[in-house]
């Protein structure tokens, strides 16, 4: 295996891990996971990504790599009133829905009919509250947050894909060097998978599982397939849906949230410089999988280091990680003129975080946006008569 493959796999995995691990930890905190369950969560999702990337790359002879759903983690982190068991039930349902999309054509067509603007508005509404915390974090800890923001801005100018990872490294260095974070002693050992019996609550299914399925499909899987096509590979859509869905359902039983196709990290692995011979480029999937196994095993130590940081600094890290996804979601939400009002309604209702009848705001945002779009189209049809 070429050294360029190993280095690209390392870069892709570390960028994916570093850019969103604070958000994954925030999701675990939001549903009440303890230290062992959080380590199991991280291990399960890392192993699922590793197994899927290795198996799909080996089977298809294409560089097919997986990621965890970053928007999905944001959705879980924004959830209120859902227990860990209910969240696990929602993760399992989400995985089954994803797998079913690869088998049932009617479900695939139904998802395709959801307007892009409304789907993007829901995603933007999930992400926006996290980004709004950046200013407050900077006011609380200016000596730590402002230099981290500066590092993010400078690195983003030269290489946007590494900006969040550089900011995370800077924040960690400043916090530990300044004594505002202390390395726990002793450091935790290897993690273990902890089975968490799922609870299938109707409110959690509608308020978390369905929106998690939709944002993962719209913001992860579809761009992931597009990235592969742009690199000259025809993705095995049905097989990938079955694999990511099945592995998501399995990982969910141990706390892991949804996995999906990779987009940004896939672009790193698909670069021709990694392996000029297209027929051999699939092997990067094996190197990528090995790195994720290592990250999963190192999870307890990494979690301990990150959770030792001041809460304001963690909030700032999450906000920086969400800026690029928010920009993409807002662009998608307001791209189509005839969907802008509906997208705005979806964004506002979702961002409110208001749960009704035990069902989360993301579901109500989607419902409100679809209703607004239907009314707009009825009014437009009447005006044409």
VOBA-1610 file (N, C-alpha, C; in pm, whole numbers, padded with zeros to 5 digits, always signed):
BEGIN
Unk+00085-00119+00000Unk+00000+00000+00000Unk+00089+00125+00000Unk+00058+00221-00090Unk+00137+00342-00100Unk+00127+00425+00028Unk+00238+00495+00060Unk+00238+00583+00177Unk+00134+00694+00161Unk+00111+00739+00038Unk+00013+00845+00014Unk-00127+00801+00056Unk-00156+00672+00044Unk-00286+00622+00088Unk-00299+00629+00240Unk-00193+00588+00308Unk-00195+00589+00455Unk-00207+00732+00506Unk-00129+00824+00448Unk-00134+00962+00494Unk-00269+01026+00465Unk-00328+00997+00346Unk-00459+01052+00313Unk-00566+00997+00407Unk-00558+00867+00439Unk-00654+00808+00532Unk-00643+00871+00670Unk-00520+00896+00716Unk-00500+00961+00845Unk-00560+01101+00845Unk-00530+01177+00741Unk-00580+01315+00733Unk-00733+01315+00730Unk-00792+01231+00645Unk-00937+01228+00631Unk-01004+01191+00764Unk-00951+01089+00831Unk-01012+01045+00957Unk-00996+01151+01066Unk-00877+01210+01077Unk-00855+01310+01181Unk-00936+01436+01156Unk-00951+01475+01029Unk-01035+01591+00999Unk-01180+01563+01036Unk-01229+01446+00997Unk-01365+01411+01031Unk-01389+01400+01181Unk-01293+01342+01251Unk-01305+01326+01396Unk-01295+01460+01468Unk-01188+01533+01438Unk-01164+01658+01510Unk-01266+01765+01485Unk-01325+01765+01365Unk-01418+01872+01331Unk-01555+01856+01397Unk-01585+01738+01448Unk-01720+01720+01503Unk-01727+01643+01634Unk-01614+01600+01689Unk-01620+01524+01814Unk-01682+01604+01929Unk-01657+01737+01942Unk-01727+01808+02050Unk-01879+01802+02036Unk-01927+01802+01912Unk-02071+01795+01890Unk-02126+01658+01926Unk-02052+01553+01895Unk-02094+01417+01932Unk-02102+01403+02084Unk-02004+01460+02154Unk-02007+01455+02300Unk-02124+01537+02355Unk-02155+01649+02292Unk-02271+01728+02334Unk-02399+01650+02315Unk-02406+01570+02208Unk-02523+01487+02185Unk-02537+01382+02295Unk-02426+01321+02334Unk-02430+01221+02441Unk-02476+01282+02573Unk-02428+01401+02602Unk-02470+01471+02725Unk-02619+01502+02721Unk-02669+01542+02604Unk-02808+01584+02591Unk-02906+01472+02623Unk-02868+01347+02596Unk-02960+01235+02622Unk-02922+01159+02749Unk-02829+01215+02827Unk-02800+01159+02959Unk-02708+01039+02961Unk-02620+01025+02862Unk-02526+00912+02862Unk-02418+00935+02967Unk-02382+00829+03042Unk-02274+00841+03139Unk-02140+00817+03068Unk-02030+00815+03144Unk-01897+00806+03084Unk-01880+00676+03005Unk-01922+00563+03062Unk-01907+00435+02993Unk-01995+00429+02869Unk-02115+00482+02878Unk-02206+00481+02764Unk-02157+00574+02653Unk-02097+00687+02692Unk-02042+00779+02593Unk-01925+00714+02520Unk-01837+00645+02594Unk-01726+00575+02531Unk-01777+00464+02440Unk-01884+00394+02481Unk-01945+00291+02397Unk-02003+00353+02271Unk-02069+00468+02287Unk-02126+00542+02173Unk-02017+00567+02068Unk-01906+00625+02115Unk-01798+00660+02023Unk-01736+00535+01960Unk-01714+00431+02040Unk-01656+00308+01987Unk-01749+00244+01884Unk-01878+00238+01916Unk-01974+00174+01825Unk-01978+00244+01690Unk-01983+00377+01691Unk-01995+00448+01564Unk-01863+00442+01486Unk-01749+00441+01557Unk-01620+00427+01488Unk-01606+00289+01425Unk-01644+00186+01499Unk-01636+00050+01445Unk-01732+00030+01327Unk-01851+00091+01337Unk-01947+00080+01226Unk-01892+00146+01101Unk-01831+00263+01116Unk-01771+00330+01001Unk-01656+00247+00944Unk-01576+00193+01033Unk-01461+00113+00988Unk-01508-00012+00913Unk-01603-00084+00971Unk-01652-00207+00908Unk-01716-00177+00773Unk-01798-00072+00768Unk-01865-00038+00643Unk-01769+00006+00535Unk-01672+00091+00573Unk-01575+00140+00475Unk-01490+00026+00419Unk-01443-00062+00506Unk-01360-00174+00461Unk-01440-00271+00375Unk-01558-00309+00421Unk-01638-00408+00349Unk-01685-00356+00214Unk-01736-00233+00210Unk-01786-00178+00085Unk-01673-00154-00015Unk-01559-00105+00035Unk-01445-00083-00056Unk-01395-00216-00112Unk-01387-00317-00027Unk-01339-00449-00070Unk-01437-00513-00168Unk-01567-00501-00141Unk-01668-00567-00223Unk-01684-00499-00360Unk-01683-00365-00360Unk-01708-00291-00485Unk-01581-00256-00561Unk-01465-00268-00495Unk-01338-00227-00554Unk-01341-00078-00591Unk-01409+00000-00503Unk-01413+00145-00517Unk-01377+00207-00382Unk-01315+00325-00381Unk-01281+00391-00254Unk-01405+00449-00188Unk-01477+00365-00117Unk-01605+00404-00058Unk-01587+00416+00094Unk-01593+00539+00145Unk-01568+00562+00288Unk-01691+00624+00351Unk-01709+00594+00479Unk-01827+00636+00554Unk-01790+00740+00660Unk-01891+00807+00711Unk-01873+00909+00814Unk-01987+00896+00914Unk-01974+00962+01029Unk-02091+00973+01115Unk-02169+01095+01070Unk-02298+01096+01103Unk-02384+01206+01062Unk-02361+01326+01154Unk-02285+01425+01107Unk-02261+01544+01188Unk-02389+01624+01210Unk-02470+01650+01105Unk-02598+01716+01131Unk-02687+01633+01223Unk-02677+01501+01212Unk-02754+01415+01302Unk-02711+01432+01446Unk-02580+01445+01469Unk-02532+01470+01606Unk-02583+01603+01657Unk-02588+01705+01569Unk-02643+01834+01609Unk-02789+01822+01647Unk-02862+01742+01571Unk-03004+01721+01601Unk-03022+01655+01737Unk-02941+01554+01766Unk-02950+01486+01895Unk-02911+01583+02008Unk-02806+01662+01985Unk-02760+01756+02088Unk-02865+01863+02118Unk-02950+01893+02020Unk-03053+01995+02040Unk-03181+01936+02100Unk-03183+01807+02120Unk-03302+01739+02170Unk-03318+01758+02320Unk-03440+01775+02363Unk-03471+01787+02506Unk-03581+01688+02542Unk-03571+01634+02662Unk-03677+01547+02713Unk-03677+01406+02660Unk-03567+01364+02597Unk-03557+01227+02545Unk-03449+01153+02623Unk-03481+01037+02675Unk-03384+00958+02751Unk-03289+00887+02657Unk-03183+00831+02715Unk-03087+00758+02633Unk-03152+00637+02568Unk-03235+00565+02642Unk-03302+00447+02585Unk-03392+00487+02469Unk-03463+00599+02482Unk-03549+00647+02373Unk-03465+00692+02253Unk-03350+00755+02282Unk-03261+00795+02173Unk-03209+00673+02099Unk-03172+00569+02173Unk-03125+00444+02111Unk-03234+00385+02022Unk-03357+00383+02071Unk-03468+00336+01989Unk-03481+00417+01861Unk-03463+00549+01871Unk-03470+00635+01754Unk-03356+00606+01657Unk-03234+00579+01710Unk-03121+00546+01625Unk-03147+00418+01546Unk-03206+00319+01614Unk-03237+00192+01547Unk-03340+00213+01437Unk-03444+00290+01466Unk-03548+00318+01366Unk-03488+00393+01247Unk-03401+00490+01275Unk-03336+00565+01167Unk-03258+00471+01076Unk-03180+00381+01136Unk-03104+00286+01057Unk-03193+00198+00972Unk-03304+00152+01028Unk-03396+00068+00953Unk-03459+00145+00837Unk-03491+00272+00859Unk-03547+00355+00752Unk-03445+00373+00639Unk-03319+00394+00676Unk-03215+00409+00574Unk-03200+00282+00493Unk-03200+00168+00562Unk-03188+00040+00491Unk-03309+00017+00401Unk-03427+00053+00452Unk-03549+00034+00373Unk-03547+00119+00247Unk-03482+00236+00253Unk-03473+00323+00136Unk-03396+00255+00024Unk-03302+00169+00061Unk-03227+00097-00040Unk-03303-00018-00102Unk-03418-00053-00044Unk-03494-00169-00092Unk-03629-00127-00151Unk-03696-00033-00084Unk-03832+00004-00122Unk-03832+00129-00211Unk-03864+00113-00336Unk-03868+00226-00428Unk-03970+00333-00387Unk-04092+00296-00336Unk-04187+00400-00296Unk-04131+00492-00187Unk-04058+00435-00090Unk-04000+00518+00015Unk-03893+00610-00043Unk-03815+00558-00136Unk-03712+00639-00200Unk-03775+00756-00276Unk-03886+00728-00346Unk-03954+00835-00421Unk-04017+00936-00326Unk-04070+00890-00213Unk-04132+00980-00116Unk-04030+01078-00061Unk-03912+01028-00026Unk-03806+01115+00026Unk-03762+01214-00081Unk-03755+01167-00205Unk-03712+01256-00314Unk-03810+01370-00336Unk-03936+01353-00295Unk-04038+01456-00317Unk-04035+01566-00211Unk-03962+01547-00102Unk-03951+01653-00002Unk-03871+01768-00063Unk-03927+01889-00069Unk-03858+02001-00132Unk-03722+02028-00068Unk-03623+02056-00151Unk-03488+02080-00101Unk-03483+02197-00004Unk-03559+02303-00034Unk-03556+02421+00052Unk-03608+02393+00192Unk-03713+02314+00201Unk-03770+02281+00332Unk-03675+02190+00410Unk-03617+02091+00342Unk-03521+02003+00409Unk-03400+02081+00458Unk-03348+02172+00375Unk-03233+02252+00415Unk-03270+02349+00526Unk-03393+02401+00524Unk-03439+02489+00631Unk-03443+02418+00765Unk-03487+02292+00764Unk-03486+02214+00888Unk-03344+02195+00939Unk-03252+02162+00849Unk-03113+02144+00890Unk-03056+02275+00945Unk-03084+02386+00879Unk-03035+02517+00927Unk-03093+02550+01064Unk-03219+02516+01086Unk-03280+02542+01216Unk-03220+02459+01328Unk-03175+02337+01294Unk-03108+02253+01393Unk-02972+02311+01431Unk-02900+02362+01331Unk-02762+02406+01351Unk-02753+02546+01410Unk-02844+02635+01371Unk-02832+02777+01407Unk-02812+02803+01557Unk-02889+02740+01648Unk-02869+02770+01790Unk-02726+02742+01839Unk-02660+02642+01783Unk-02522+02613+01824Unk-02428+02724+01779Unk-02448+02776+01659Unk-02361+02883+01609Unk-02380+03012+01686Unk-02502+03038+01734Unk-02529+03162+01805Unk-02458+03168+01941Unk-02410+03054+01990Unk-02341+03052+02119Unk-02197+03100+02110Unk-02147+03120+01990Unk-02006+03158+01975Unk-01978+03294+02037Unk-02065+03391+02014Unk-02042+03525+02067Unk-02043+03524+02220Unk-02136+03451+02280Unk-02140+03442+02426Unk-02017+03374+02482Unk-01970+03269+02412Unk-01849+03200+02458Unk-01728+03292+02451Unk-01720+03372+02344Unk-01609+03467+02331Unk-01613+03573+02441Unk-01733+03614+02481Unk-01745+03712+02589Unk-01707+03652+02724Unk-01736+03524+02743Unk-01705+03458+02871Unk-01556+03425+02883Unk-01494+03378+02774Unk-01353+03337+02778Unk-01277+03398+02660Unk-01262+03529+02657Unk-01198+03590+02540Unk-01054+03546+02518Unk-00979+03520+02626Unk-00837+03485+02611Unk-00819+03348+02545Unk-00921+03262+02553Unk-00912+03130+02491Unk-00987+03125+02358Unk-01106+03181+02356Unk-01192+03167+02239Unk-01145+03254+02122Unk-01107+03378+02149Unk-01067+03466+02039Unk-00942+03416+01965Unk-00837+03370+02034Unk-00724+03312+01959Unk-00765+03188+01879Unk-00855+03108+01934Unk-00901+02990+01862Unk-00976+03030+01736Unk-01059+03134+01746Unk-01131+03184+01629Unk-01032+03238+01525Unk-00928+03305+01573Unk-00826+03358+01481Unk-00755+03245+01406Unk-00722+03138+01478Unk-00659+03022+01412Unk-00753+02965+01308Unk-00879+02952+01343Unk-00979+02901+01248Unk-00984+02987+01122Unk-00986+03120+01139Unk-00996+03211+01024Unk-00873+03203+00935Unk-00755+03198+00997Unk-00630+03195+00919Unk-00618+03064+00843Unk-00639+02951+00912Unk-00625+02821+00847Unk-00731+02803+00739Unk-00851+02855+00764Unk-00958+02843+00664Unk-00920+02915+00535Unk-00842+03022+00546Unk-00799+03096+00427Unk-00713+03008+00336Unk-00631+02923+00397Unk-00540+02839+00319Unk-00597+02701+00289Unk-00673+02644+00386Unk-00728+02510+00367Unk-00853+02492+00450Unk-00973+02520+00395Unk-01097+02515+00473Unk-01120+02382+00544Unk-01077+02272+00483Unk-01102+02142+00542Unk-01029+02117+00672Unk-00924+02196+00699Unk-00845+02174+00820Unk-00870+02281+00927Unk-00959+02376+00899Unk-00977+02490+00988Unk-01029+02448+01126Unk-01130+02362+01129Unk-01189+02321+01257Unk-01090+02237+01336Unk-01019+02147+01269Unk-00920+02064+01337Unk-00810+02151+01397Unk-00763+02252+01325Unk-00660+02342+01377Unk-00714+02421+01495Unk-00839+02466+01487Unk-00898+02541+01599Unk-00912+02454+01723Unk-00951+02327+01703Unk-00961+02234+01816Unk-00826+02214+01882Unk-00722+02195+01801Unk-00587+02177+01856Unk-00542+02302+01931Unk-00572+02419+01875Unk-00533+02543+01941Unk-00607+02561+02074Unk-00735+02531+02074Unk-00813+02543+02197Unk-00764+02450+02307Unk-00735+02326+02269Unk-00681+02230+02365Unk-00547+02279+02421Unk-00458+02324+02333Unk-00326+02370+02377Unk-00336+02489+02470Unk-00418+02586+02435Unk-00430+02706+02517Unk-00492+02674+02653Unk-00594+02588+02654Unk-00663+02557+02780Unk-00571+02482+02876Unk-00497+02383+02825Unk-00410+02305+02914Unk-00285+02385+02952Unk-00231+02464+02859Unk-00113+02544+02892Unk-00146+02653+02993Unk-00267+02707+02987Unk-00306+02813+03079Unk-00364+02764+03209Unk-00370+02632+03228Unk-00421+02578+03353Unk-00572+02583+03367Unk-00644+02611+03259Unk-00790+02615+03266Unk-00853+02480+03234Unk-00769+02384+03206Unk-00811+02245+03190Unk-00701+02158+03248Unk-00739+02053+03314Unk-00642+01966+03381Unk-00658+01825+03329Unk-00545+01763+03291Unk-00549+01625+03242Unk-00594+01534+03355Unk-00702+01457+03336Unk-00748+01368+03443Unk-00645+01259+03472Unk-00633+01224+03598Unk-00539+01118+03639Unk-00613+01020+03730Unk-00602+00890+03701Unk-00537+00835+03580Unk-00627+00846+03459Unk-00568+00842+03340Unk-00646+00844+03218Unk-00724+00713+03202Unk-00841+00717+03142Unk-00921+00595+03126Unk-00850+00493+03038Unk-00892+00367+03051Unk-00834+00260+02970Unk-00914+00238+02843Unk-00906+00117+02791Unk-00976+00086+02667Unk-01128+00084+02688Unk-01205+00122+02587Unk-01350+00123+02600Unk-01410-00015+02580Unk-01536-00026+02614Unk-01610-00150+02590Unk-01747-00114+02536Unk-01801-00199+02450Unk-01936-00177+02400Unk-02037-00208+02511Unk-02127-00117+02536Unk-02229-00131+02640Unk-02365-00140+02572Unk-02430-00254+02585Unk-02564-00269+02525Unk-02664-00184+02602Unk-02742-00105+02527Unk-02843-00018+02587Unk-02978-00060+02532Unk-03063-00121+02614Unk-03194-00166+02564Unk-03273-00049+02507Unk-03321-00058+02384Unk-03392+00055+02324Unk-03535+00067+02376Unk-03584+00189+02378Unk-03724+00216+02409Unk-03783+00287+02288Unk-03889+00230+02231Unk-03946+00285+02108Unk-04065+00375+02142Unk-04034+00497+02181Unk-04136+00594+02217Unk-04186+00664+02091Unk-04318+00673+02069Unk-04370+00737+01947Unk-04322+00881+01929Unk-04315+00955+02041Unk-04269+01093+02032Unk-04125+01101+01989Unk-04040+01011+02039Unk-03899+01011+02000Unk-03883+00966+01856Unk-03966+00873+01812Unk-03958+00828+01673Unk-03992+00942+01577Unk-04102+01015+01606Unk-04142+01125+01519Unk-04050+01246+01535Unk-04013+01274+01660Unk-03936+01395+01687Unk-03787+01383+01666Unk-03735+01260+01667Unk-03590+01243+01651Unk-03558+01150+01534Unk-03617+01031+01530Unk-03579+00934+01426Unk-03608+00984+01285Unk-03728+01036+01263Unk-03764+01082+01128Unk-03679+01200+01085Unk-03664+01306+01168Unk-03575+01415+01127Unk-03430+01371+01111Unk-03384+01280+01195Unk-03246+01230+01183Unk-03227+01157+01050Unk-03325+01080+01012Unk-03322+01011+00883Unk-03318+01111+00768Unk-03401+01213+00776Unk-03411+01310+00666Unk-03283+01393+00652Unk-03229+01443+00765Unk-03109+01527+00753Unk-02988+01444+00711Unk-02984+01319+00753Unk-02872+01232+00712Unk-02879+01203+00562Unk-02999+01176+00513Unk-03015+01150+00370Unk-02981+01274+00288Unk-03036+01390+00331Unk-03024+01511+00249Unk-02886+01574+00258Unk-02824+01570+00375Unk-02700+01646+00392Unk-02575+01558+00396Unk-02590+01427+00399Unk-02474+01338+00404Unk-02474+01238+00288Unk-02578+01158+00277Unk-02575+01052+00176Unk-02577+01106+00033Unk-02668+01198+00004Unk-02677+01250-00132Unk-02549+01324-00173Unk-02493+01414-00089Unk-02365+01474-00126Unk-02252+01372-00136Unk-02257+01268-00053Unk-02155+01164-00060Unk-02157+01090-00193Unk-02277+01057-00241Unk-02289+00992-00371Unk-02242+01087-00483Unk-02277+01215-00470Unk-02235+01313-00570Unk-02083+01328-00574Unk-02019+01322-00457Unk-01874+01333-00451Unk-01808+01217-00525Unk-01862+01098-00508Unk-01807+00983-00579Unk-01824+00996-00730Unk-01941+01043-00772Unk-01964+01060-00916Unk-01870+01165-00974Unk-01846+01272-00899Unk-01756+01377-00946Unk-01614+01324-00965Unk-01578+01221-00887Unk-01444+01162-00898Unk-01438+01050-01002Unk-01549+01026-01070Unk-01549+00927-01177Unk-01591+00788-01136Unk-01651+00772-01017Unk-01697+00641-00971Unk-01850+00643-00962Unk-01913+00538-01006Unk-02058+00528-00994Unk-02091+00455-00863Unk-02144+00527-00763Unk-02165+00466-00631Unk-02274+00360-00633Unk-02256+00254-00556Unk-02360+00151-00544Unk-02465+00197-00443Unk-02560+00277-00490Unk-02651+00348-00400Unk-02729+00252-00311Unk-02789+00151-00370Unk-02872+00059-00290Unk-02788-00017-00187Unk-02675-00067-00231Unk-02588-00141-00140Unk-02540-00051-00027Unk-02505+00074-00060Unk-02457+00167+00041Unk-02568+00201+00140Unk-02691+00217+00091Unk-02803+00245+00181Unk-02827+00127+00276Unk-02822+00006+00222Unk-02841-00111+00307Unk-02731-00122+00411Unk-02607-00099+00369Unk-02494-00112+00461Unk-02496-00006+00569Unk-02513+00120+00530Unk-02513+00227+00630Unk-02634+00216+00723Unk-02748+00177+00666Unk-02867+00161+00750Unk-02854+00047+00849Unk-02808-00068+00798Unk-02793-00184+00887Unk-02690-00161+00995Unk-02577-00102+00959Unk-02472-00074+01057Unk-02517+00032+01156Unk-02596+00130+01110Unk-02648+00233+01201Unk-02742+00171+01304Unk-02829+00081+01259Unk-02921+00015+01353Unk-02845-00068+01455Unk-02740-00138+01410Unk-02660-00219+01501Unk-02582-00133+01599Unk-02515-00030+01548Unk-02439+00059+01636Unk-02529+00131+01734Unk-02653+00158+01691Unk-02747+00227+01779Unk-02773+00152+01908Unk-02770+00020+01904Unk-02794-00060+02025Unk-02685-00041+02129Unk-02572+00015+02088Unk-02462+00042+02181Unk-02440+00192+02197Unk-02540+00270+02156Unk-02536+00415+02176Unk-02496+00494+02055Unk-02438+00429+01953Unk-02387+00503+01838Unk-02498+00564+01754Unk-02481+00691+01717Unk-02580+00752+01630Unk-02549+00717+01484Unk-02623+00773+01393Unk-02627+00728+01254Unk-02495+00749+01180Unk-02459+00650+01097Unk-02347+00666+01004Unk-02403+00684+00864Unk-02318+00735+00775Unk-02365+00772+00642Unk-02249+00771+00545Unk-02276+00807+00421Unk-02171+00830+00323Unk-02090+00952+00365Unk-01960+00949+00338Unk-01876+01066+00363Unk-01876+01155+00240Unk-01862+01285+00261Unk-01854+01379+00150Unk-01720+01451+00151Unk-01698+01538+00250Unk-01573+01613+00255Unk-01453+01520+00272Unk-01462+01426+00366Unk-01349+01335+00387Unk-01333+01239+00270Unk-01444+01208+00202Unk-01435+01122+00084Unk-01355+01191-00026Unk-01371+01324-00038Unk-01297+01397-00140Unk-01146+01383-00120Unk-01103+01379+00006Unk-00960+01360+00036Unk-00915+01222-00012Unk-00997+01121+00014Unk-00960+00983-00021Unk-00969+00956-00170Unk-01052+01033-00241Unk-01074+01009-00384Unk-00976+01083-00473Unk-00893+01167-00414Unk-00797+01246-00492Unk-00705+01153-00572Unk-00689+01177-00704Unk-00602+01091-00785Unk-00458+01083-00734Unk-00411+01187-00664Unk-00274+01184-00613Unk-00256+01079-00504Unk-00366+01038-00443Unk-00358+00933-00342Unk-00312+00802-00405Unk-00366+00773-00522Unk-00330+00653-00598Unk-00368+00677-00744Unk-00270+00706-00829Unk-00303+00734-00970Unk-00376+00620-01040Unk-00352+00498-00999Unk-00418+00381-01060Unk-00558+00365-00999Unk-00660+00400-01077Unk-00798+00396-01026Unk-00837+00256-00980Unk-00783+00155-01044Unk-00822+00017-01010Unk-00768-00025-00874Unk-00673+00051-00821Unk-00614+00016-00691Unk-00651+00116-00581Unk-00723+00221-00618Unk-00751+00327-00521Unk-00847+00281-00411Unk-00920+00172-00434Unk-01015+00124-00335Unk-00947+00087-00203Unk-00819+00056-00208Unk-00750+00009-00087Unk-00740+00116+00021Unk-00761+00242-00016Unk-00760+00345+00088Unk-00874+00323+00187Unk-00980+00255+00143Unk-01090+00224+00235Unk-01044+00137+00350Unk-00947+00049+00324Unk-00894-00037+00430Unk-00809+00043+00528Unk-00725+00134+00475Unk-00642+00218+00563Unk-00730+00311+00646Unk-00831+00367+00584Unk-00925+00457+00652Unk-00996+00383+00765Unk-01037+00259+00738Unk-01104+00179+00840Unk-01012+00152+00959Unk-00885+00122+00932Unk-00791+00094+01040Unk-00772+00216+01131Unk-00768+00335+01071Unk-00753+00457+01152Unk-00873+00477+01243Unk-00993+00451+01191Unk-01112+00469+01273Unk-01121+00367+01386Unk-01071+00247+01365Unk-01064+00152+01475Unk-00975+00207+01586Unk-00860+00262+01547Unk-00770+00321+01646Unk-00834+00437+01720Unk-00907+00523+01650Unk-00973+00636+01715Unk-01081+00588+01812Unk-01153+00483+01773Unk-01254+00429+01863Unk-01194+00372+01990Unk-01082+00302+01979Unk-01016+00245+02096Unk-00956+00354+02186Unk-00915+00465+02124Unk-00859+00576+02203Unk-00968+00669+02256Unk-01093+00633+02230Unk-01205+00720+02265Unk-01208+00770+02409Unk-01194+00682+02511Unk-01203+00730+02648Unk-01100+00838+02682Unk-00977+00824+02631Unk-00874+00925+02657Unk-00910+01056+02587Unk-00952+01047+02462Unk-00988+01168+02387Unk-01108+01237+02450Unk-01206+01158+02493Unk-01324+01215+02559Unk-01284+01287+02688Unk-01197+01223+02766Unk-01154+01283+02893Unk-01083+01416+02870Unk-00999+01423+02768Unk-00927+01547+02739Unk-01022+01658+02697Unk-01118+01625+02610Unk-01209+01727+02560Unk-01306+01774+02668Unk-01356+01680+02747Unk-01451+01718+02852Unk-01383+01792+02968Unk-01249+01789+02973Unk-01178+01867+03074Unk-01175+02015+03041Unk-01215+02051+02921Unk-01213+02191+02879Unk-01327+02269+02943Unk-01310+02401+02958Unk-01421+02485+03009Unk-01542+02476+02918Unk-01663+02478+02972Unk-01784+02465+02889Unk-01793+02570+02779Unk-01750+02694+02808Unk-01757+02798+02706Unk-01667+02766+02587Unk-01551+02707+02616Unk-01460+02672+02508Unk-01518+02558+02424Unk-01581+02463+02489Unk-01647+02355+02415Unk-01759+02410+02326Unk-01837+02505+02381Unk-01944+02566+02303Unk-01888+02636+02180Unk-01774+02703+02196Unk-01711+02771+02084Unk-01663+02672+01979Unk-01607+02560+02023Unk-01561+02457+01929Unk-01678+02402+01847Unk-01788+02376+01914Unk-01906+02325+01843Unk-01955+02429+01742Unk-01958+02556+01784Unk-02005+02662+01695Unk-01919+02673+01570Unk-01787+02668+01588Unk-01698+02676+01473Unk-01717+02556+01380Unk-01738+02439+01438Unk-01758+02319+01356Unk-01886+02327+01275Unk-01983+02406+01322Unk-02113+02413+01256Unk-02126+02528+01157Unk-02026+02616+01149Unk-02038+02731+01060Unk-02050+02690+00913Unk-01963+02600+00868Unk-01969+02557+00728Unk-02099+02483+00696Unk-02143+02386+00780Unk-02272+02322+00754Unk-02388+02421+00754Unk-02383+02523+00842Unk-02491+02622+00845Unk-02493+02701+00715Unk-02375+02740+00667Unk-02367+02814+00541Unk-02427+02733+00426Unk-02392+02605+00420Unk-02448+02521+00314Unk-02598+02504+00327Unk-02646+02488+00451Unk-02789+02470+00472Unk-02867+02596+00435Unk-02817+02713+00472Unk-02885+02838+00438Unk-02887+02861+00287Unk-02777+02827+00222Unk-02773+02839+00076Unk-02879+02751+00012Unk-02890+02627+00059Unk-02990+02536+00005Unk-03132+02579+00039Unk-03150+02636+00157Unk-03284+02675+00201Unk-03342+02787+00115Unk-03258+02882+00075Unk-03309+03001+00006Unk-03269+03007-00141Unk-03224+02894-00196Unk-03183+02892-00336Unk-03303+02906-00429Unk-03411+02837-00400Unk-03530+02840-00485Unk-03625+02948-00436Unk-03656+03044-00523Unk-03739+03157-00481Unk-03877+03118-00433Unk-03936+03015-00495Unk-04072+02977-00458Unk-04078+02898-00328Unk-03961+02865-00270Unk-03960+02790-00144Unk-03905+02872-00027Unk-03870+02998-00050Unk-03803+03075+00054Unk-03890+03098+00177Unk-04017+03131+00156Unk-04103+03153+00272Unk-04120+03025+00352Unk-04144+02914+00283Unk-04160+02786+00352Unk-04032+02748+00425Unk-03917+02773+00362Unk-03789+02743+00427Unk-03770+02829+00551Unk-03813+02955+00544Unk-03802+03044+00660Unk-03888+02994+00775Unk-04010+02953+00744Unk-04099+02898+00847Unk-04037+02773+00910Unk-03985+02687+00826Unk-03921+02564+00875Unk-03805+02597+00967Unk-03720+02689+00925Unk-03604+02727+01005Unk-03644+02782+01141Unk-03743+02874+01142Unk-03783+02940+01267Unk-03842+02840+01365Unk-03933+02755+01316Unk-03997+02659+01406Unk-03895+02559+01459Unk-03806+02513+01374Unk-03705+02417+01417Unk-03608+02480+01516Unk-03561+02600+01486Unk-03464+02667+01573Unk-03523+02704+01708Unk-03655+02713+01717Unk-03718+02747+01845Unk-03692+02642+01952Unk-03672+02518+01908Unk-03648+02409+02003Unk-03772+02367+02079Unk-03888+02413+02038Unk-04012+02386+02112Unk-04066+02247+02078Unk-04085+02167+02180Unk-04145+02034+02164Unk-04292+02040+02200Unk-04376+01978+02119Unk-04520+01975+02143Unk-04565+01829+02143Unk-04644+01792+02245Unk-04691+01653+02260Unk-04574+01556+02268Unk-04462+01602+02321Unk-04345+01517+02334Unk-04269+01493+02206Unk-04306+01566+02099Unk-04240+01551+01969Unk-04151+01673+01946Unk-04025+01649+01906Unk-03926+01756+01896Unk-03956+01858+01787Unk-03884+01972+01797Unk-03909+02085+01710Unk-03876+02057+01564Unk-03780+01969+01536Unk-03744+01942+01397Unk-03862+01887+01319Unk-03939+01799+01381Unk-04056+01743+01313Unk-04159+01852+01285Unk-04185+01937+01386Unk-04284+02044+01367Unk-04234+02147+01267Unk-04104+02170+01262Unk-04051+02261+01161Unk-04075+02208+01021Unk-04052+02078+01003Unk-04077+02015+00874Unk-04224+02023+00837Unk-04311+01991+00934Unk-04455+01995+00908Unk-04501+02136+00875Unk-04452+02236+00951Unk-04492+02374+00926Unk-04442+02422+00790Unk-04321+02383+00754Unk-04267+02424+00625Unk-04345+02364+00509Unk-04380+02236+00520Unk-04458+02172+00414Unk-04596+02234+00402Unk-04657+02269+00517Unk-04788+02334+00514Unk-04778+02472+00449Unk-04674+02548+00484Unk-04657+02681+00425Unk-04634+02671+00274Unk-04557+02572+00232Unk-04531+02554+00090Unk-04658+02516+00015Unk-04740+02430+00076Unk-04866+02391+00013Unk-04958+02511-00003Unk-04965+02597+00098Unk-05049+02717+00089Unk-04997+02812-00018Unk-04865+02829-00025Unk-04806+02915-00127Unk-04840+02865-00267Unk-04831+02733-00286Unk-04859+02677-00418Unk-05008+02688-00453Unk-05095+02675-00353Unk-05238+02693-00377Unk-05267+02836-00418Unk-05202+02931-00348Unk-05222+03073-00380Unk-05170+03105-00520Unk-05055+03048-00556Unk-04999+03073-00688Unk-05088+03014-00797Unk-05144+02895-00772Unk-05234+02833-00870Unk-05361+02914-00886Unk-05411+02969-00775Unk-05533+03052-00783Unk-05505+03180-00861Unk-05385+03237-00841Unk-05354+03362-00908Unk-05342+03343-01059Unk-05308+03221-01103Unk-05292+03195-01246Unk-05424+03173-01318Unk-05529+03153-01241Unk-05659+03127-01305Unk-05718+03254-01367
//
